[in-house]
């Protein structure tokens, strides 16, 4: 947990980040650094003197049990659970949280909800998530409701929802908290972790790069990535480093012809990033297995 505070006044917001590690979604790597073959998820709690809002949950029931207890330790009234996008590893914990915090409401944008419904479908659950995490996915997963506003209020402070379009998947968002100088980046920003590119195309990656340029112009002091290497801080430089990775990917994609060549080039260019499985998945999606 890493709590942050920007003022001693009672009405000021604070935030804390819980980071938890799980296996990668890609398990068929031809080779790679064994000490980096994992990925984390982050969950961010923004809280005031009475109330709190949670941004993103975890993947497995065990992870989300830990998350529930962590949120409860702050002794705040949880008003909302917000999902930055519709990938299952960012909303599968909603049901467990609502069991503990009955007054909370789980929300996301309409596009994220549509994507979440796909991940919660029997086809996706049985064919993908439960195959990778047998007996570990909350069942049935609860999908967030569509939020009707462009932000959430917490003790008079705005948590703004910024639509980012298609980044690592369709209809992603980030949350900007001006009073904290905080961006909760979901999967738009990665922290020393290989970005998930398997769903992307050259056109959507161009949109992703534009979204990162837009974020770099926000006066953020802290940027929490949805997936981060635990040894590195939540620094705004993660925005430009994610942008650099996407630019590197385009160069290397055009310079290689096979998945193996692209994967090797990505590891050579970015040897210390966690989750090389994402690099392998991207290479296979780009050049074929």
C-alpha positions as a Python dict, from the first residue, in 0.01 Angstrom:
ca = {
    (1, 'X'): (0, 0, 0),
    (2, 'X'): (128, 345, -83),
    (3, 'X'): (-85, 624, 72),
    (4, 'X'): (-41, 981, -48),
    (5, 'X'): (-154, 1313, 95),
    (6, 'X'): (-123, 1660, -53),
    (7, 'X'): (-257, 1875, 236),
    (8, 'X'): (-329, 1849, 606),
    (9, 'X'): (-677, 2002, 583),
    (10, 'X'): (-957, 1771, 688),
    (11, 'X'): (-1149, 1810, 361),
    (12, 'X'): (-861, 1719, 132),
    (13, 'X'): (-862, 1391, -55),
    (14, 'X'): (-602, 1118, -17),
    (15, 'X'): (-538, 805, -214),
    (16, 'X'): (-376, 466, -175),
    (17, 'X'): (-277, 195, -421),
    (18, 'X'): (-287, -181, -371),
    (19, 'X'): (-70, -386, -605),
    (20, 'X'): (-111, -761, -644),
    (21, 'X'): (75, -1006, -866),
    (22, 'X'): (-76, -1286, -1074),
    (23, 'X'): (35, -1514, -1360),
    (24, 'X'): (45, -1372, -1710),
    (25, 'X'): (-240, -1445, -1948),
    (26, 'X'): (13, -1575, -2204),
    (27, 'X'): (181, -1895, -2088),
    (28, 'X'): (340, -2039, -2406),
    (29, 'X'): (656, -1825, -2422),
    (30, 'X'): (937, -1976, -2633),
    (31, 'X'): (1183, -1829, -2381),
    (32, 'X'): (1217, -1519, -2169),
    (33, 'X'): (1340, -1382, -1836),
    (34, 'X'): (1190, -1614, -1576),
    (35, 'X'): (1210, -1356, -1299),
    (36, 'X'): (979, -1124, -1496),
    (37, 'X'): (713, -1373, -1607),
    (38, 'X'): (431, -1226, -1400),
    (39, 'X'): (203, -925, -1410),
    (40, 'X'): (43, -707, -1144),
    (41, 'X'): (-289, -533, -1126),
    (42, 'X'): (-342, -214, -930),
    (43, 'X'): (-651, -94, -746),
    (44, 'X'): (-668, 269, -635),
    (45, 'X'): (-875, 400, -345),
    (46, 'X'): (-946, 774, -342),
    (47, 'X'): (-1087, 877, -5),
    (48, 'X'): (-1185, 1169, 215),
    (49, 'X'): (-1281, 1196, 582),
    (50, 'X'): (-1601, 988, 539),
    (51, 'X'): (-1637, 845, 188),
    (52, 'X'): (-1425, 667, -70),
    (53, 'X'): (-1427, 559, -435),
    (54, 'X'): (-1242, 252, -562),
    (55, 'X'): (-1101, 240, -914),
    (56, 'X'): (-1059, -109, -1066),
    (57, 'X'): (-1056, -449, -896),
    (58, 'X'): (-851, -766, -932),
    (59, 'X'): (-884, -1098, -1117),
    (60, 'X'): (-928, -1396, -886),
    (61, 'X'): (-1152, -1453, -585),
    (62, 'X'): (-850, -1476, -357),
    (63, 'X'): (-704, -1151, -487),
    (64, 'X'): (-1035, -976, -444),
    (65, 'X'): (-1079, -1108, -89),
    (66, 'X'): (-753, -932, -11),
    (67, 'X'): (-882, -619, -186),
    (68, 'X'): (-1207, -620, 14),
    (69, 'X'): (-1018, -642, 344),
    (70, 'X'): (-780, -368, 233),
    (71, 'X'): (-1063, -130, 146),
    (72, 'X'): (-1237, -210, 475),
    (73, 'X'): (-919, -120, 666),
    (74, 'X'): (-970, 247, 571),
    (75, 'X'): (-1304, 256, 757),
    (76, 'X'): (-1473, 469, 493),
    (77, 'X'): (-1814, 458, 329),
    (78, 'X'): (-1747, 318, -18),
    (79, 'X'): (-1979, 503, -255),
    (80, 'X'): (-1862, 379, -596),
    (81, 'X'): (-1652, 116, -768),
    (82, 'X'): (-1539, 247, -1105),
    (83, 'X'): (-1395, 25, -1379),
    (84, 'X'): (-1161, 201, -1623),
    (85, 'X'): (-1244, -48, -1902),
    (86, 'X'): (-1406, -383, -1968),
    (87, 'X'): (-1122, -635, -1933),
    (88, 'X'): (-1219, -895, -1674),
    (89, 'X'): (-912, -846, -1456),
    (90, 'X'): (-1036, -493, -1381),
    (91, 'X'): (-1395, -571, -1277),
    (92, 'X'): (-1420, -935, -1165),
    (93, 'X'): (-1406, -830, -797),
    (94, 'X'): (-1720, -616, -808),
    (95, 'X'): (-1952, -881, -662),
    (96, 'X'): (-1725, -949, -364),
    (97, 'X'): (-1692, -579, -292),
    (98, 'X'): (-2068, -521, -309),
    (99, 'X'): (-2123, -811, -70),
    (100, 'X'): (-1917, -618, 189),
    (101, 'X'): (-2009, -262, 89),
    (102, 'X'): (-2382, -282, 19),
    (103, 'X'): (-2428, 92, -31),
    (104, 'X'): (-2171, 114, -311),
    (105, 'X'): (-2257, 136, -681),
    (106, 'X'): (-2040, -23, -950),
    (107, 'X'): (-2020, 190, -1265),
    (108, 'X'): (-1834, 230, -1593),
    (109, 'X'): (-1892, 402, -1926),
    (110, 'X'): (-2133, 248, -2175),
    (111, 'X'): (-1848, 123, -2393),
    (112, 'X'): (-1668, -34, -2099),
    (113, 'X'): (-1988, -202, -1982),
    (114, 'X'): (-2041, -351, -2328),
    (115, 'X'): (-1688, -487, -2322),
    (116, 'X'): (-1735, -620, -1967),
    (117, 'X'): (-2047, -806, -2077),
    (118, 'X'): (-1836, -988, -2335),
    (119, 'X'): (-1578, -1089, -2074),
    (120, 'X'): (-1854, -1205, -1839),
    (121, 'X'): (-2024, -1413, -2109),
    (122, 'X'): (-2016, -1792, -2073),
    (123, 'X'): (-1809, -1822, -2390),
    (124, 'X'): (-1535, -1589, -2263),
    (125, 'X'): (-1547, -1717, -1906),
    (126, 'X'): (-1522, -2086, -1995),
    (127, 'X'): (-1308, -2048, -2305),
    (128, 'X'): (-1055, -1803, -2166),
    (129, 'X'): (-1060, -1689, -1803),
    (130, 'X'): (-1151, -2017, -1633),
    (131, 'X'): (-910, -2206, -1855),
    (132, 'X'): (-626, -1985, -1729),
    (133, 'X'): (-751, -1957, -1370),
    (134, 'X'): (-950, -2277, -1306),
    (135, 'X'): (-1183, -2241, -1009),
    (136, 'X'): (-1046, -1895, -930),
    (137, 'X'): (-1272, -1654, -1118),
    (138, 'X'): (-1568, -1511, -918),
    (139, 'X'): (-1884, -1675, -1051),
    (140, 'X'): (-2096, -1534, -1184),
    (141, 'X'): (-1903, -1211, -1233),
    (142, 'X'): (-2099, -891, -1180),
    (143, 'X'): (-2086, -631, -1456),
    (144, 'X'): (-2090, -258, -1370),
    (145, 'X'): (-2383, -34, -1456),
    (146, 'X'): (-2356, 247, -1710),
    (147, 'X'): (-2255, 578, -1553),
    (148, 'X'): (-2463, 869, -1675),
    (149, 'X'): (-2218, 1146, -1584),
    (150, 'X'): (-1865, 1241, -1689),
    (151, 'X'): (-1727, 1215, -1340),
    (152, 'X'): (-1781, 1125, -977),
    (153, 'X'): (-1802, 1356, -676),
    (154, 'X'): (-1617, 1284, -355),
    (155, 'X'): (-1650, 1539, -73),
    (156, 'X'): (-1696, 1815, -329),
    (157, 'X'): (-1392, 1708, -531),
    (158, 'X'): (-1434, 1588, -889),
    (159, 'X'): (-1299, 1260, -1021),
    (160, 'X'): (-1313, 1323, -1396),
    (161, 'X'): (-1359, 1038, -1640),
    (162, 'X'): (-1149, 1094, -1952),
    (163, 'X'): (-1246, 876, -2252),
    (164, 'X'): (-937, 747, -2433),
    (165, 'X'): (-1099, 537, -2707),
    (166, 'X'): (-924, 221, -2825),
    (167, 'X'): (-591, 181, -2646),
    (168, 'X'): (-514, -176, -2537),
    (169, 'X'): (-883, -253, -2594),
    (170, 'X'): (-1189, -59, -2703),
    (171, 'X'): (-1355, 220, -2506),
    (172, 'X'): (-1094, 267, -2236),
    (173, 'X'): (-1084, 554, -1987),
    (174, 'X'): (-862, 709, -1725),
    (175, 'X'): (-962, 895, -1408),
    (176, 'X'): (-817, 1241, -1343),
    (177, 'X'): (-835, 1383, -990),
    (178, 'X'): (-724, 1748, -1020),
    (179, 'X'): (-710, 1815, -646),
    (180, 'X'): (-454, 1537, -607),
    (181, 'X'): (-272, 1581, -938),
    (182, 'X'): (-355, 1212, -984),
    (183, 'X'): (-417, 1011, -1299),
    (184, 'X'): (-544, 657, -1252),
    (185, 'X'): (-444, 528, -1590),
    (186, 'X'): (-606, 185, -1619),
    (187, 'X'): (-457, 8, -1920),
    (188, 'X'): (-382, 330, -2107),
    (189, 'X'): (-56, 367, -1914),
    (190, 'X'): (188, 85, -1829),
    (191, 'X'): (465, 103, -1570),
    (192, 'X'): (777, -100, -1665),
    (193, 'X'): (547, -373, -1794),
    (194, 'X'): (504, -484, -2155),
    (195, 'X'): (177, -329, -2279),
    (196, 'X'): (-97, -560, -2398),
    (197, 'X'): (-106, -515, -2776),
    (198, 'X'): (-271, -838, -2893),
    (199, 'X'): (-607, -667, -2960),
    (200, 'X'): (-458, -365, -3136),
    (201, 'X'): (-405, -266, -3500),
    (202, 'X'): (-184, 4, -3651),
    (203, 'X'): (-484, 238, -3650),
    (204, 'X'): (-580, 172, -3287),
    (205, 'X'): (-217, 206, -3179),
    (206, 'X'): (-213, 547, -3346),
    (207, 'X'): (-516, 639, -3135),
    (208, 'X'): (-335, 506, -2828),
    (209, 'X'): (-35, 724, -2901),
    (210, 'X'): (-260, 1027, -2942),
    (211, 'X'): (-428, 947, -2610),
    (212, 'X'): (-90, 936, -2437),
    (213, 'X'): (10, 1269, -2588),
    (214, 'X'): (-316, 1410, -2453),
    (215, 'X'): (-241, 1271, -2107),
    (216, 'X'): (113, 1408, -2112),
    (217, 'X'): (-36, 1757, -2133),
    (218, 'X'): (-232, 1708, -1809),
    (219, 'X'): (-54, 1853, -1508),
    (220, 'X'): (-29, 1523, -1323),
    (221, 'X'): (204, 1466, -1030),
    (222, 'X'): (123, 1096, -990),
    (223, 'X'): (24, 841, -1255),
    (224, 'X'): (-95, 498, -1144),
    (225, 'X'): (-77, 239, -1420),
    (226, 'X'): (-321, -51, -1426),
    (227, 'X'): (-23, -287, -1458),
    (228, 'X'): (306, -188, -1300),
    (229, 'X'): (642, -324, -1195),
    (230, 'X'): (635, -306, -816),
    (231, 'X'): (991, -171, -798),
    (232, 'X'): (905, 151, -983),
    (233, 'X'): (714, 461, -864),
    (234, 'X'): (385, 594, -995),
    (235, 'X'): (559, 865, -1191),
    (236, 'X'): (422, 1078, -1479),
    (237, 'X'): (716, 957, -1688),
    (238, 'X'): (521, 632, -1729),
    (239, 'X'): (307, 816, -1984),
    (240, 'X'): (597, 907, -2212),
    (241, 'X'): (763, 568, -2157),
    (242, 'X'): (446, 390, -2270),
    (243, 'X'): (437, 619, -2573),
    (244, 'X'): (801, 535, -2651),
    (245, 'X'): (723, 162, -2628),
    (246, 'X'): (441, 198, -2882),
    (247, 'X'): (669, 391, -3116),
    (248, 'X'): (938, 123, -3076),
    (249, 'X'): (680, -144, -3151),
    (250, 'X'): (588, 15, -3484),
    (251, 'X'): (953, 35, -3590),
    (252, 'X'): (1024, -323, -3487),
    (253, 'X'): (702, -454, -3641),
    (254, 'X'): (806, -319, -3977),
    (255, 'X'): (1164, -443, -3939),
    (256, 'X'): (1066, -805, -3865),
    (257, 'X'): (872, -1074, -4049),
    (258, 'X'): (809, -1347, -3790),
    (259, 'X'): (667, -1356, -3440),
    (260, 'X'): (995, -1491, -3307),
    (261, 'X'): (1193, -1204, -3459),
    (262, 'X'): (956, -939, -3325),
    (263, 'X'): (948, -1095, -2979),
    (264, 'X'): (1328, -1111, -2965),
    (265, 'X'): (1353, -749, -3079),
    (266, 'X'): (1106, -633, -2813),
    (267, 'X'): (1293, -814, -2536),
    (268, 'X'): (1622, -675, -2659),
    (269, 'X'): (1481, -321, -2663),
    (270, 'X'): (1295, -354, -2331),
    (271, 'X'): (1477, -623, -2130),
    (272, 'X'): (1362, -518, -1783),
    (273, 'X'): (988, -492, -1834),
    (274, 'X'): (762, -736, -1651),
    (275, 'X'): (527, -974, -1832),
    (276, 'X'): (710, -1071, -2153),
    (277, 'X'): (397, -1275, -2220),
    (278, 'X'): (233, -959, -2349),
    (279, 'X'): (522, -909, -2592),
    (280, 'X'): (486, -1266, -2717),
    (281, 'X'): (108, -1229, -2755),
    (282, 'X'): (159, -908, -2951),
    (283, 'X'): (421, -1069, -3173),
    (284, 'X'): (193, -1363, -3254),
    (285, 'X'): (-103, -1134, -3324),
    (286, 'X'): (113, -922, -3556),
    (287, 'X'): (309, -1182, -3753),
    (288, 'X'): (127, -1506, -3677),
    (289, 'X'): (239, -1781, -3440),
}
